[in-house]
Amino acid sequence: MLRRFVLLVAITVVGVPAVAQDATDSWSDVKISDLLSTATVLDETGTEWSGEVVQLDADGLDLVQANGEERHFSVAQIRRLETTGRDSIKNGGLIGAGLGAGAGIALAAAGGVGESCSLGCLVYVALINGGLWGAVGLTVDFITPNQRRLTLYQAAGTSSGQRHSFGGRGPSTPMTLTATIRW
C-alpha cells in the first residue's frame, strides 16, 4: 500500500507542468520593479539595445547604455523587452531539498533503510536527505553564478522568427507522455 502511495505521489509530482512568467503584450502591465540588473530592447528595426532602465512610464522607457548614451524608446518602437540578472541561489537549495527528500522517501519505502520503515522513519529520512541535498544545491548555485533572462513584454503581432532570433521561444509543439503501470 505504501509503495503504491509513493508511486502515485511521484507520478503526480512529475506530471505537474512547470509554471513560468509569461511575457505580457500589454505595456501597462510592465513595472520597473520587474527589471533586474540590465534590460534588452528589440526595436521595430530588429536592433537590440542593452543597458540600464532609468525611467519606465506609459509612453515608453529611457535606457542608458554601457557607453553612457541615453536612448528613449516609445511603446510603438519596442517589439520586445527582456531583463537579465543573477539567478537566485535559493532555487538550487529548493531543488536539491525536493530531490533529496523525494529520493529519501523512495529509498526508505523500497526497503533500502531497513526491513520496514514507519511513517516517522519516512519523515526523518526525508528531512535528513532534504537538508543534505538542499545544502549541496545551495553550494552549487553559489559556486556557479547563472544569469537568467526573462521576457517582460512582447508586442502583439511579433512574428515567431523575431521571437526566436531574440532568444525567445519559437513555435512550440505540444508533447504528450502516456504511461501504463500494472501492479
N, C-alpha and C positions, 0 to 999 in steps of 0.2 A: 504494500500500500504506500509506504514512504517513497519507494523508488518511483512509482507512478506519479506521485505528487511532485517530486523533484524534476522528473522529466517534463511534466506539464508546465511547471514554472519556467524551466529552461526554454521550452518551445515558445512560451508566451513572451518572454523577455527578448528572444531573438527575433520574434515576429513583429515586434512593435517598431514602426518606422521612426527614423530619426527626424527630429524637428529642427529646422534651421531658420534663421531670419531671412525672409523673402524680401526682395527688393520691392519698393513701392513705386507706382507710376504717378503718384500724387506728390508734387513738390511740397505741399503744405504739411505732409507727414514727416519730412526730414527735419531733424533737430540738430543744432550744433553740438549738443551733448553726446550725440551718437558718433561723432567723429573722434577718431583716435589720434595718433601722432601725426600722420600725414594723410592727405587726400589726393585722389587722382580723378581728373575730369576728362571725359571724352567729349569733345565738342562736335558741332554739326559737320565739320570738315573731316572728322576721323582722327584728329590730332589729340594726343594725350598730353595733359598738363599736370604736373605734380607739385605739391607744396603744402603749406600750412594755411588753413582757412582762418581768416581774421574776422570775416563778417558773413553771416548767412541770414537772409531775410526773404520776404515774399517775392522780391524782384530777382534774386539770384544769389551769387556768392562772390566774395573777393578772396583771391588766392595769392599768397606770397611765395614765390619760387625760391629755390636754393640760392640763386644769384641776387636775391633781394628785390627783384622786379615784382610789382603788384599787378595783378590782372583781374579784371571784372568779367564775370560770365553772367549773362541774363539767363533766365529759366529757358527761354526759347533756344539758346545756344547749347545747353547741356543735354547730351544724349544719355550719359551715364555718370554716376558719382560713386566712387569706391573709397574706402578708407583702409589703412593698414596700421597695425600696431602689434605690440608684443602679445603673444598668446599667454593667457593666464596660467600659472603653474598649478592652480587648483584643479584644472581639468585632468592633468596627469595623475594627481592624487586620487581624484574621484574614480577615474577609470581603473587605476590599479587596485583601489579598495573594492570596487564592484567585482572585478575579475577574481581577485583573491578570495573574497567571501564566497562567490559562486563556486570556484574550484574547491574550496574547503568543504562546502556543503556537499558537493558531488562526491568528493573523496570519502567523506565520513559516511554518506548514505550508501556508498558502494561497498563499505566494509573495510576501507583502507586504514582506518584509525584503530580498529579493533573488531571484535566479532559483532558487537551491536553498539549502536550509538543512540542514546536517548535524545530528546529534544534539547535538553540543557547542553549536552555534548555538541550537538549541531550548532547551537548558538555560540558556544565557546570557540569551536573551530572556525566558524565564520568570522568572529571578531578578531581572533589572532591572525588568521590569514589576511583578512581585510586590512588590518593595521599594518602588517608587514609589507604587503604588496602596495598599499597606499603610499607608504614611505618610499618604496622603490619608484613608484610613478612620480612622486614629487621630485625626487632626486634627478631622475632622467629629464623631466621637464625643465628643471632648474639648470642643468648642465647644457642642454641643447636648446638655446633660445629659438623659438619659431616665430615667424611673422604670420599673422592671419590677415586675410583680405576679405572684406565684407562689402557687398554691393548695397548701398543705401537707397539709391534712386536710379531708375531706368525709365527713360521717356517712353511713352506709349508709341508703338509703331517701330521701335528699334528692331532691325532685322536680326535673324539668327546668326548671320555672318558677322555683323557688328558685335553681337554678344560674344561669339566665340573668339574673335580677334582681340578682344579686350580682356580676355581671361575669364569670362563668364561661362556659364554652361551653355552648350549648343543645344540643338534639338535633342530632347530626351526620348528614350524608348522605354516604355514600361516593361518590367520583367516580373514573372511570377514563378514562385518556387512551390512545387507540390510535393509533399512527402507522405508516405504511408507508413504507419507504425503498427505492427501486430504484436500482441503480447501473448 
